[in-house]
């Protein structure tokens, strides 16, 4: 709550976070706090050769 208040105080209206698709506990926590998918997703190539990838979804919420 303190972080959200500080962001609001500084004029921020939206907050987003990238969450690994496999991290269900984090996703549930953020969704319980009002975050939801905004339609963006990505695949990160951790190894640089495609052998180790991480799929993420962006969750966002309005601070207003």
ABEGO torsion letter per residue (X at the ends): XAAAAAAAAAGBABBBBBBBAABAAAAAAAAAAGBBBAGBBBBBBAAGAGABBBBBBBBBBBAX
